[in-house]
Amino acid sequence: IGRMPAGIAVTVEDAVLCPRFTARVFENVTVGPSPIWVKARLAAAGQRSISNVVDITNYVMLVSGHPLHAFDLDQIAGGELTVRAARKGEVLTTLDGEERLLDSDICLIADADGPTSLAGVMGGSRSEVSEQTSRVLLEAAVWDGANINRTSTRLGLRSEASSRFEKGLPPEGALEAQAMATALMPMPSNTALWYCS
């Protein structure tokens, strides 16, 4: 459904591990502090504010129940994301700063330089949103719950996202979460393009 901007591509190699993958690209995003009401809502849920873009993903997850992940589009090597099984021995540094050794039972999102996110568990540090980010790729997907549970257990890494995905989420939730996040994204106009599998 839809298309991505020229030079950007998404490929889902395993529709069993990832039955739904949506992505939306936002241009001219201004990363900065969140509004007070967003900070207050996150604090009430025991979460700290990071930046407006990252906080949007956490706020929408709390409201809709569906996790999202924001990538700095300019840090996605080759302009392409591929959903696939990890290759034995691949390594990913997650957002918590830990280096994770992967194996072939783990589903991940990769770019031209290799793993960039642990599917349904935690993003990677290499493509995280920062104050310098101006183009955001927002991902909302549905992952196989049993696989997410195995990955989380094997790596000793539980997250707000993994705790939700391992229980199983409906495919339509990804689009609902995208719509909610789009309305909150700090950009001049919502002229972003879609990818949906």
CYANA upper distance limits for C-alpha pairs under 8 A (distance plus 0.5 A):
  1 ILE  CA    194 TRP  CA      7.72
  1 ILE  CA    195 TYR  CA      6.55
  1 ILE  CA    196 CYS  CA      5.72
  1 ILE  CA    197 SER  CA      7.44
  2 GLY  CA    193 LEU  CA      7.54
  2 GLY  CA    194 TRP  CA      5.69
  2 GLY  CA    195 TYR  CA      6.06
  2 GLY  CA    196 CYS  CA      7.51
  3 ARG  CA    193 LEU  CA      6.65
  3 ARG  CA    194 TRP  CA      5.88
  3 ARG  CA    195 TYR  CA      5.87
  4 MET  CA      8 ILE  CA      6.56
  4 MET  CA      9 ALA  CA      7.09
  4 MET  CA     24 ARG  CA      8.23
  4 MET  CA     25 VAL  CA      8.00
  4 MET  CA    193 LEU  CA      5.89
  4 MET  CA    194 TRP  CA      6.15
  4 MET  CA    195 TYR  CA      6.38
  5 PRO  CA     25 VAL  CA      8.39
  5 PRO  CA    193 LEU  CA      7.05
  7 GLY  CA     79 GLY  CA      6.68
  8 ILE  CA     79 GLY  CA      5.22
  8 ILE  CA     80 GLU  CA      5.97
  9 ALA  CA     79 GLY  CA      7.00
  9 ALA  CA     80 GLU  CA      5.11
  9 ALA  CA     81 LEU  CA      6.86
 10 VAL  CA     80 GLU  CA      6.22
 10 VAL  CA     81 LEU  CA      5.34
 10 VAL  CA     82 THR  CA      6.32
 10 VAL  CA    195 TYR  CA      7.95
 11 THR  CA     80 GLU  CA      8.34
 11 THR  CA     81 LEU  CA      6.82
 11 THR  CA     82 THR  CA      5.18
 11 THR  CA     83 VAL  CA      6.74
 12 VAL  CA     18 CYS  CA      7.86
 12 VAL  CA     21 PHE  CA      8.21
 12 VAL  CA     82 THR  CA      6.32
 12 VAL  CA     83 VAL  CA      5.22
 12 VAL  CA     84 ARG  CA      7.30
 12 VAL  CA    197 SER  CA      8.32
 13 GLU  CA     82 THR  CA      7.64
 13 GLU  CA     83 VAL  CA      6.34
 13 GLU  CA     84 ARG  CA      5.96
 14 ASP  CA     18 CYS  CA      6.70
 14 ASP  CA     19 PRO  CA      8.47
 14 ASP  CA     83 VAL  CA      7.59
 14 ASP  CA     84 ARG  CA      6.74
 14 ASP  CA     85 ALA  CA      8.43
 15 ALA  CA     19 PRO  CA      5.17
 15 ALA  CA     20 ARG  CA      7.99
 16 VAL  CA    144 ASP  CA      7.37
 17 LEU  CA    107 CYS  CA      7.62
 17 LEU  CA    143 TRP  CA      6.15
 17 LEU  CA    144 ASP  CA      5.34
 17 LEU  CA    147 ASN  CA      7.72
 18 CYS  CA     83 VAL  CA      8.17
 18 CYS  CA    141 ALA  CA      7.72
 18 CYS  CA    142 VAL  CA      6.32
 18 CYS  CA    143 TRP  CA      5.16
 18 CYS  CA    144 ASP  CA      6.75
 19 PRO  CA    141 ALA  CA      8.47
 19 PRO  CA    142 VAL  CA      6.57
 19 PRO  CA    143 TRP  CA      7.10
 19 PRO  CA    144 ASP  CA      8.16
 19 PRO  CA    171 PRO  CA      7.99
 19 PRO  CA    197 SER  CA      8.06
 20 ARG  CA    141 ALA  CA      5.82
 20 ARG  CA    142 VAL  CA      5.54
 20 ARG  CA    143 TRP  CA      7.91
 20 ARG  CA    171 PRO  CA      6.49
 20 ARG  CA    174 ALA  CA      8.15
 20 ARG  CA    196 CYS  CA      7.70
 20 ARG  CA    197 SER  CA      5.93
 21 PHE  CA    139 GLU  CA      7.77
 21 PHE  CA    140 ALA  CA      6.79
 21 PHE  CA    141 ALA  CA      4.72
 21 PHE  CA    142 VAL  CA      6.93
 21 PHE  CA    174 ALA  CA      8.24
 21 PHE  CA    195 TYR  CA      8.28
 21 PHE  CA    196 CYS  CA      6.16
 21 PHE  CA    197 SER  CA      5.78
 22 THR  CA    139 GLU  CA      6.25
 22 THR  CA    140 ALA  CA      5.81
 22 THR  CA    141 ALA  CA      6.23
 22 THR  CA    174 ALA  CA      7.37
 22 THR  CA    175 LEU  CA      7.72
 22 THR  CA    194 TRP  CA      7.71
 22 THR  CA    195 TYR  CA      5.91
 22 THR  CA    196 CYS  CA      4.73
 22 THR  CA    197 SER  CA      6.93
 23 ALA  CA    137 LEU  CA      6.94
 23 ALA  CA    138 LEU  CA      5.92
 23 ALA  CA    139 GLU  CA      5.00
 23 ALA  CA    140 ALA  CA      6.92
 23 ALA  CA    194 TRP  CA      6.32
 23 ALA  CA    195 TYR  CA      5.59
 23 ALA  CA    196 CYS  CA      7.02
 24 ARG  CA    137 LEU  CA      6.06
 24 ARG  CA    138 LEU  CA      5.67
 24 ARG  CA    139 GLU  CA      7.20
 24 ARG  CA    178 GLN  CA      8.23
 24 ARG  CA    192 ALA  CA      6.72
 24 ARG  CA    193 LEU  CA      6.18
 24 ARG  CA    194 TRP  CA      5.27
 24 ARG  CA    195 TYR  CA      6.98
 25 VAL  CA     73 LEU  CA      8.39
 25 VAL  CA    135 ARG  CA      7.62
 25 VAL  CA    136 VAL  CA      6.18
 25 VAL  CA    137 LEU  CA      4.97
 25 VAL  CA    138 LEU  CA      6.84
 25 VAL  CA    192 ALA  CA      5.62
 25 VAL  CA    193 LEU  CA      6.27
 25 VAL  CA    194 TRP  CA      7.52
 26 PHE  CA    135 ARG  CA      6.16
 26 PHE  CA    136 VAL  CA      5.63
 26 PHE  CA    137 LEU  CA      6.90
 26 PHE  CA    138 LEU  CA      8.33
 26 PHE  CA    187 MET  CA      8.02
 26 PHE  CA    190 ASN  CA      7.87
 26 PHE  CA    191 THR  CA      7.82
 26 PHE  CA    192 ALA  CA      5.57
 26 PHE  CA    193 LEU  CA      8.31
 27 GLU  CA    134 SER  CA      6.98
 27 GLU  CA    135 ARG  CA      5.27
 27 GLU  CA    136 VAL  CA      7.25
 27 GLU  CA    187 MET  CA      7.65
 27 GLU  CA    191 THR  CA      8.37
 27 GLU  CA    192 ALA  CA      7.49
 28 ASN  CA    134 SER  CA      5.73
 28 ASN  CA    135 ARG  CA      6.59
 28 ASN  CA    187 MET  CA      6.33
 28 ASN  CA    188 PRO  CA      7.62
 29 VAL  CA    133 THR  CA      7.85
 29 VAL  CA    134 SER  CA      5.18
 29 VAL  CA    135 ARG  CA      6.44
 29 VAL  CA    136 VAL  CA      7.62
 29 VAL  CA    185 MET  CA      8.08
 29 VAL  CA    186 PRO  CA      6.17
 29 VAL  CA    187 MET  CA      5.19
 29 VAL  CA    188 PRO  CA      8.26
 30 THR  CA    133 THR  CA      8.10
 30 THR  CA    134 SER  CA      6.67
 30 THR  CA    186 PRO  CA      6.36
 30 THR  CA    187 MET  CA      6.89
 31 VAL  CA     51 SER  CA      7.12
 31 VAL  CA     52 ASN  CA      6.69
 31 VAL  CA     53 VAL  CA      6.89
 31 VAL  CA    130 SER  CA      7.71
 31 VAL  CA    131 GLU  CA      5.91
 31 VAL  CA    132 GLN  CA      7.95
 31 VAL  CA    133 THR  CA      7.14
 31 VAL  CA    134 SER  CA      7.75
 31 VAL  CA    186 PRO  CA      7.94
 32 GLY  CA     51 SER  CA      6.03
 32 GLY  CA     52 ASN  CA      6.20
 32 GLY  CA     53 VAL  CA      8.41
 32 GLY  CA    131 GLU  CA      7.09
 33 PRO  CA     50 ILE  CA      8.08
 33 PRO  CA     51 SER  CA      5.59
 33 PRO  CA     52 ASN  CA      5.84
 34 SER  CA     38 VAL  CA      6.72
 34 SER  CA     39 LYS  CA      6.88
 34 SER  CA     49 SER  CA      7.92
 34 SER  CA     51 SER  CA      6.39
 34 SER  CA     52 ASN  CA      4.74
 34 SER  CA     55 ASP  CA      7.53
 35 PRO  CA     39 LYS  CA      7.01
 35 PRO  CA     52 ASN  CA      8.10
 36 ILE  CA     40 ALA  CA      6.57
 37 TRP  CA     41 ARG  CA      6.68
 38 VAL  CA     42 LEU  CA      6.74
 38 VAL  CA     55 ASP  CA      7.89
 38 VAL  CA     59 TYR  CA      7.65
 39 LYS  CA     43 ALA  CA      6.53
 39 LYS  CA     48 ARG  CA      8.03
 39 LYS  CA     49 SER  CA      6.24
 39 LYS  CA     55 ASP  CA      8.40
 40 ALA  CA     44 ALA  CA      6.61
 41 ARG  CA     45 ALA  CA      7.07
 41 ARG  CA     59 TYR  CA      7.99
 42 LEU  CA     46 GLY  CA      6.86
 42 LEU  CA     47 GLN  CA      5.51
 42 LEU  CA     48 ARG  CA      6.89
 42 LEU  CA     49 SER  CA      7.32
 42 LEU  CA     55 ASP  CA      8.35
 42 LEU  CA     58 ASN  CA      8.13
 42 LEU  CA     59 TYR  CA      7.13
 43 ALA  CA     47 GLN  CA      5.64
 43 ALA  CA     48 ARG  CA      6.48
 43 ALA  CA     49 SER  CA      8.08
 49 SER  CA     55 ASP  CA      6.59
 50 ILE  CA     54 VAL  CA      6.77
 50 ILE  CA     55 ASP  CA      6.71
 51 SER  CA     55 ASP  CA      6.21
 52 ASN  CA     56 ILE  CA      6.55
 52 ASN  CA    186 PRO  CA      8.17
 53 VAL  CA     57 THR  CA      7.34
 53 VAL  CA     70 ALA  CA      7.93
 53 VAL  CA    129 VAL  CA      8.17
 53 VAL  CA    185 MET  CA      7.30
 53 VAL  CA    186 PRO  CA      8.03
 54 VAL  CA     58 ASN  CA      7.10
 54 VAL  CA     69 HIS  CA      8.44
 54 VAL  CA     70 ALA  CA      7.24
 54 VAL  CA    129 VAL  CA      7.85
 55 ASP  CA     59 TYR  CA      6.39
 56 ILE  CA     60 VAL  CA      6.46
 56 ILE  CA    181 ALA  CA      6.76
 56 ILE  CA    184 LEU  CA      7.40
 56 ILE  CA    185 MET  CA      7.84
 57 THR  CA     61 MET  CA      6.65
 57 THR  CA     67 PRO  CA      7.43
 57 THR  CA     68 LEU  CA      5.89
 57 THR  CA     69 HIS  CA      6.91
 57 THR  CA     70 ALA  CA      7.74
 57 THR  CA    181 ALA  CA      7.38
 58 ASN  CA     62 LEU  CA      6.79
 58 ASN  CA     67 PRO  CA      7.74
 58 ASN  CA     68 LEU  CA      8.06
 59 TYR  CA     63 VAL  CA      6.77
 60 VAL  CA     64 SER  CA      6.20
 60 VAL  CA     65 GLY  CA      7.94
 60 VAL  CA     66 HIS  CA      7.75
 60 VAL  CA     67 PRO  CA      7.92
 60 VAL  CA     68 LEU  CA      8.39
 60 VAL  CA    177 ALA  CA      6.88
 60 VAL  CA    180 MET  CA      7.23
 60 VAL  CA    181 ALA  CA      6.88
 61 MET  CA     65 GLY  CA      5.32
 61 MET  CA     66 HIS  CA      5.30
 61 MET  CA     67 PRO  CA      5.21
 61 MET  CA     68 LEU  CA      7.37
 61 MET  CA    177 ALA  CA      7.99
 62 LEU  CA     66 HIS  CA      8.14
 64 SER  CA    173 GLY  CA      8.18
 64 SER  CA    176 GLU  CA      8.23
 64 SER  CA    177 ALA  CA      6.91
 65 GLY  CA    164 ARG  CA      7.96
 66 HIS  CA    140 ALA  CA      8.27
 66 HIS  CA    161 ALA  CA      8.45
 66 HIS  CA    164 ARG  CA      7.98
 66 HIS  CA    169 LEU  CA      7.98
 66 HIS  CA    173 GLY  CA      6.72
 66 HIS  CA    174 ALA  CA      7.16
 66 HIS  CA    177 ALA  CA      6.78
 67 PRO  CA    140 ALA  CA      7.23
 67 PRO  CA    160 GLU  CA      8.41
 67 PRO  CA    161 ALA  CA      5.95
 67 PRO  CA    164 ARG  CA      8.18
 67 PRO  CA    177 ALA  CA      8.31
 68 LEU  CA    138 LEU  CA      7.54
 68 LEU  CA    139 GLU  CA      6.15
 68 LEU  CA    140 ALA  CA      5.17
 68 LEU  CA    141 ALA  CA      7.86
 68 LEU  CA    177 ALA  CA      7.98
 69 HIS  CA    123 GLY  CA      7.59
 69 HIS  CA    138 LEU  CA      6.39
 69 HIS  CA    139 GLU  CA      5.70
 69 HIS  CA    140 ALA  CA      7.12
 70 ALA  CA    128 GLU  CA      7.74
 70 ALA  CA    129 VAL  CA      7.27
 70 ALA  CA    136 VAL  CA      6.93
 70 ALA  CA    137 LEU  CA      6.31
 70 ALA  CA    138 LEU  CA      5.04
 70 ALA  CA    139 GLU  CA      6.73
 71 PHE  CA     75 GLN  CA      8.23
 71 PHE  CA     76 ILE  CA      8.12
 71 PHE  CA    127 SER  CA      6.04
 71 PHE  CA    128 GLU  CA      6.03
 71 PHE  CA    129 VAL  CA      6.41
 71 PHE  CA    136 VAL  CA      6.19
 71 PHE  CA    137 LEU  CA      5.58
 71 PHE  CA    138 LEU  CA      6.79
 71 PHE  CA    139 GLU  CA      8.30
 72 ASP  CA     76 ILE  CA      7.40
 72 ASP  CA    127 SER  CA      5.84
 72 ASP  CA    128 GLU  CA      6.20
 72 ASP  CA    129 VAL  CA      5.43
 72 ASP  CA    130 SER  CA      8.11
 72 ASP  CA    133 THR  CA      6.42
 72 ASP  CA    134 SER  CA      8.19
 72 ASP  CA    135 ARG  CA      6.64
 72 ASP  CA    136 VAL  CA      5.52
 72 ASP  CA    137 LEU  CA      6.91
 73 LEU  CA     79 GLY  CA      7.94
 73 LEU  CA    127 SER  CA      7.98
 73 LEU  CA    135 ARG  CA      5.96
 73 LEU  CA    136 VAL  CA      5.68
 73 LEU  CA    137 LEU  CA      5.95
 74 ASP  CA     79 GLY  CA      8.21
 74 ASP  CA    133 THR  CA      8.25
 74 ASP  CA    135 ARG  CA      7.20
 75 GLN  CA    126 ARG  CA      7.46
 75 GLN  CA    127 SER  CA      5.52
 75 GLN  CA    128 GLU  CA      8.44
 76 ILE  CA     80 GLU  CA      7.35
 76 ILE  CA     81 LEU  CA      8.06
 76 ILE  CA    111 ASP  CA      6.62
 76 ILE  CA    112 ALA  CA      8.27
 76 ILE  CA    116 THR  CA      8.49
 76 ILE  CA    127 SER  CA      6.65
 77 ALA  CA    111 ASP  CA      6.01
 77 ALA  CA    112 ALA  CA      5.57
 77 ALA  CA    113 ASP  CA      6.42
 78 GLY  CA    111 ASP  CA      7.14
 78 GLY  CA    112 ALA  CA      5.69
 78 GLY  CA    113 ASP  CA      8.38
 79 GLY  CA    111 ASP  CA      7.85
 79 GLY  CA    112 ALA  CA      8.28
 80 GLU  CA    111 ASP  CA      6.03
 80 GLU  CA    112 ALA  CA      7.30
 81 LEU  CA    109 ILE  CA      6.85
 81 LEU  CA    110 ALA  CA      6.04
 81 LEU  CA    111 ASP  CA      5.36
 81 LEU  CA    112 ALA  CA      8.33
 82 THR  CA    109 ILE  CA      6.03
 82 THR  CA    110 ALA  CA      5.64
 82 THR  CA    111 ASP  CA      6.74
 83 VAL  CA    107 CYS  CA      7.74
 83 VAL  CA    108 LEU  CA      6.38
 83 VAL  CA    109 ILE  CA      5.09
 83 VAL  CA    110 ALA  CA      6.94
 84 ARG  CA    107 CYS  CA      6.27
 84 ARG  CA    108 LEU  CA      6.23
 84 ARG  CA    109 ILE  CA      6.96
 84 ARG  CA    110 ALA  CA      7.94
 85 ALA  CA    104 SER  CA      6.18
 85 ALA  CA    105 ASP  CA      7.08
 85 ALA  CA    106 ILE  CA      6.19
 85 ALA  CA    107 CYS  CA      4.96
 85 ALA  CA    108 LEU  CA      6.53
 86 ALA  CA     90 GLU  CA      7.27
 86 ALA  CA    102 LEU  CA      6.86
 86 ALA  CA    103 ASP  CA      6.19
 86 ALA  CA    104 SER  CA      5.30
 86 ALA  CA    105 ASP  CA      7.44
 86 ALA  CA    106 ILE  CA      5.99
 86 ALA  CA    107 CYS  CA      6.36
 86 ALA  CA    108 LEU  CA      6.58
 86 ALA  CA    115 PRO  CA      8.23
 87 ARG  CA    102 LEU  CA      7.60
 87 ARG  CA    103 ASP  CA      6.19
 87 ARG  CA    104 SER  CA      5.56
 88 LYS  CA    102 LEU  CA      6.54
 88 LYS  CA    103 ASP  CA      4.61
 88 LYS  CA    104 SER  CA      5.83
 89 GLY  CA    101 LEU  CA      6.70
 89 GLY  CA    102 LEU  CA      6.30
 89 GLY  CA    103 ASP  CA      6.66
 90 GLU  CA    101 LEU  CA      6.61
 90 GLU  CA    102 LEU  CA      5.82
 90 GLU  CA    103 ASP  CA      7.53
 90 GLU  CA    114 GLY  CA      8.47
 90 GLU  CA    115 PRO  CA      8.00
 91 VAL  CA     99 GLU  CA      7.14
 91 VAL  CA    100 ARG  CA      5.99
 91 VAL  CA    101 LEU  CA      5.21
 91 VAL  CA    102 LEU  CA      6.31
 91 VAL  CA    115 PRO  CA      7.74
 92 LEU  CA     99 GLU  CA      6.15
 92 LEU  CA    100 ARG  CA      5.68
 92 LEU  CA    101 LEU  CA      7.27
 92 LEU  CA    102 LEU  CA      8.01
 92 LEU  CA    115 PRO  CA      6.42
 92 LEU  CA    116 THR  CA      7.28
 92 LEU  CA    117 SER  CA      8.02
 92 LEU  CA    124 GLY  CA      7.18
 93 THR  CA     97 GLY  CA      6.46
 93 THR  CA     98 GLU  CA      5.89
 93 THR  CA     99 GLU  CA      4.68
 93 THR  CA    100 ARG  CA      6.45
 93 THR  CA    124 GLY  CA      6.19
 93 THR  CA    125 SER  CA      6.49
 93 THR  CA    126 ARG  CA      8.11
 94 THR  CA     98 GLU  CA      6.16
 94 THR  CA     99 GLU  CA      7.00
 94 THR  CA    100 ARG  CA      7.69
 94 THR  CA    117 SER  CA      7.75
 94 THR  CA    118 LEU  CA      8.25
 94 THR  CA    122 MET  CA      6.95
 94 THR  CA    123 GLY  CA      6.27
 94 THR  CA    124 GLY  CA      4.62
 94 THR  CA    125 SER  CA      5.87
 95 LEU  CA    122 MET  CA      7.31
 95 LEU  CA    123 GLY  CA      6.28
 95 LEU  CA    124 GLY  CA      5.65
 95 LEU  CA    125 SER  CA      5.22
 95 LEU  CA    128 GLU  CA      8.00
 96 ASP  CA    125 SER  CA      8.36
 97 GLY  CA    125 SER  CA      7.56
100 ARG  CA    155 LEU  CA      7.82
102 LEU  CA    106 ILE  CA      7.17
105 ASP  CA    147 ASN  CA      8.18
105 ASP  CA    151 THR  CA      8.07
106 ILE  CA    118 LEU  CA      8.43
106 ILE  CA    147 ASN  CA      7.71
106 ILE  CA    151 THR  CA      6.27
107 CYS  CA    118 LEU  CA      7.24
107 CYS  CA    119 ALA  CA      6.12
107 CYS  CA    147 ASN  CA      8.04
107 CYS  CA    148 ILE  CA      8.45
107 CYS  CA    151 THR  CA      8.45
108 LEU  CA    115 PRO  CA      7.05
108 LEU  CA    116 THR  CA      8.07
108 LEU  CA    117 SER  CA      6.31
108 LEU  CA    118 LEU  CA      5.18
108 LEU  CA    119 ALA  CA      5.07
109 ILE  CA    115 PRO  CA      6.47
109 ILE  CA    116 THR  CA      6.32
109 ILE  CA    117 SER  CA      5.58
109 ILE  CA    118 LEU  CA      6.90
109 ILE  CA    119 ALA  CA      6.52
110 ALA  CA    114 GLY  CA      5.56
110 ALA  CA    115 PRO  CA      4.62
110 ALA  CA    116 THR  CA      5.54
110 ALA  CA    117 SER  CA      7.27
111 ASP  CA    115 PRO  CA      6.92
111 ASP  CA    116 THR  CA      6.95
115 PRO  CA    124 GLY  CA      8.38
116 THR  CA    123 GLY  CA      7.34
116 THR  CA    124 GLY  CA      5.53
116 THR  CA    125 SER  CA      8.18
116 THR  CA    126 ARG  CA      7.11
116 THR  CA    127 SER  CA      7.17
117 SER  CA    122 MET  CA      6.79
117 SER  CA    123 GLY  CA      4.73
117 SER  CA    124 GLY  CA      5.17
118 LEU  CA    122 MET  CA      5.73
118 LEU  CA    123 GLY  CA      6.29
118 LEU  CA    124 GLY  CA      7.65
119 ALA  CA    123 GLY  CA      8.23
119 ALA  CA    143 TRP  CA      7.90
119 ALA  CA    148 ILE  CA      8.08
120 GLY  CA    142 VAL  CA      8.43
120 GLY  CA    143 TRP  CA      6.89
120 GLY  CA    148 ILE  CA      6.86
120 GLY  CA    161 ALA  CA      6.50
120 GLY  CA    162 SER  CA      6.08
120 GLY  CA    165 PHE  CA      6.95
121 VAL  CA    148 ILE  CA      7.50
121 VAL  CA    151 THR  CA      8.49
121 VAL  CA    152 SER  CA      7.33
121 VAL  CA    157 LEU  CA      8.15
121 VAL  CA    158 ARG  CA      7.57
121 VAL  CA    159 SER  CA      6.58
121 VAL  CA    160 GLU  CA      8.49
121 VAL  CA    161 ALA  CA      6.17
121 VAL  CA    162 SER  CA      5.23
122 MET  CA    159 SER  CA      7.54
122 MET  CA    161 ALA  CA      7.95
122 MET  CA    162 SER  CA      8.48
123 GLY  CA    127 SER  CA      8.48
123 GLY  CA    128 GLU  CA      7.81
124 GLY  CA    128 GLU  CA      7.05
129 VAL  CA    133 THR  CA      6.38
129 VAL  CA    136 VAL  CA      8.15
138 LEU  CA    178 GLN  CA      8.28
139 GLU  CA    178 GLN  CA      8.44
140 ALA  CA    174 ALA  CA      5.56
140 ALA  CA    175 LEU  CA      7.87
140 ALA  CA    177 ALA  CA      7.53
140 ALA  CA    178 GLN  CA      7.06
141 ALA  CA    171 PRO  CA      8.26
141 ALA  CA    174 ALA  CA      6.11
142 VAL  CA    165 PHE  CA      7.80
142 VAL  CA    169 LEU  CA      6.99
142 VAL  CA    170 PRO  CA      7.84
142 VAL  CA    171 PRO  CA      6.56
142 VAL  CA    174 ALA  CA      7.40
143 TRP  CA    147 ASN  CA      8.33
143 TRP  CA    148 ILE  CA      7.61
143 TRP  CA    165 PHE  CA      6.90
143 TRP  CA    168 GLY  CA      8.16
143 TRP  CA    169 LEU  CA      8.45
144 ASP  CA    148 ILE  CA      6.88
144 ASP  CA    165 PHE  CA      7.93
144 ASP  CA    166 GLU  CA      7.71
144 ASP  CA    168 GLY  CA      7.55
145 GLY  CA    149 ASN  CA      6.70
145 GLY  CA    165 PHE  CA      5.93
145 GLY  CA    166 GLU  CA      4.20
145 GLY  CA    167 LYS  CA      6.23
145 GLY  CA    168 GLY  CA      5.64
146 ALA  CA    150 ARG  CA      6.76
146 ALA  CA    166 GLU  CA      6.44
147 ASN  CA    151 THR  CA      6.63
147 ASN  CA    166 GLU  CA      8.08
148 ILE  CA    152 SER  CA      6.54
148 ILE  CA    162 SER  CA      6.81
148 ILE  CA    165 PHE  CA      7.26
148 ILE  CA    166 GLU  CA      5.97
149 ASN  CA    153 THR  CA      6.57
149 ASN  CA    162 SER  CA      7.59
149 ASN  CA    166 GLU  CA      5.77
150 ARG  CA    154 ARG  CA      6.39
151 THR  CA    155 LEU  CA      6.59
152 SER  CA    156 GLY  CA      6.27
152 SER  CA    157 LEU  CA      5.43
152 SER  CA    158 ARG  CA      6.03
152 SER  CA    162 SER  CA      7.44
153 THR  CA    157 LEU  CA      7.09
153 THR  CA    158 ARG  CA      8.01
158 ARG  CA    162 SER  CA      6.62
158 ARG  CA    163 SER  CA      7.39
159 SER  CA    163 SER  CA      6.69
160 GLU  CA    164 ARG  CA      7.14
161 ALA  CA    165 PHE  CA      6.68
162 SER  CA    166 GLU  CA      6.35
163 SER  CA    167 LYS  CA      7.51
164 ARG  CA    168 GLY  CA      7.51
164 ARG  CA    169 LEU  CA      7.93
165 PHE  CA    169 LEU  CA      6.62
169 LEU  CA    173 GLY  CA      7.65
170 PRO  CA    174 ALA  CA      8.42
171 PRO  CA    175 LEU  CA      8.39
172 GLU  CA    176 GLU  CA      7.05
173 GLY  CA    177 ALA  CA      6.58
174 ALA  CA    178 GLN  CA      6.72
175 LEU  CA    179 ALA  CA      6.67
176 GLU  CA    180 MET  CA      6.83
177 ALA  CA    181 ALA  CA      6.63
178 GLN  CA    182 THR  CA      6.50
179 ALA  CA    183 ALA  CA      7.03
180 MET  CA    184 LEU  CA      7.36
181 ALA  CA    185 MET  CA      6.63
182 THR  CA    190 ASN  CA      7.64
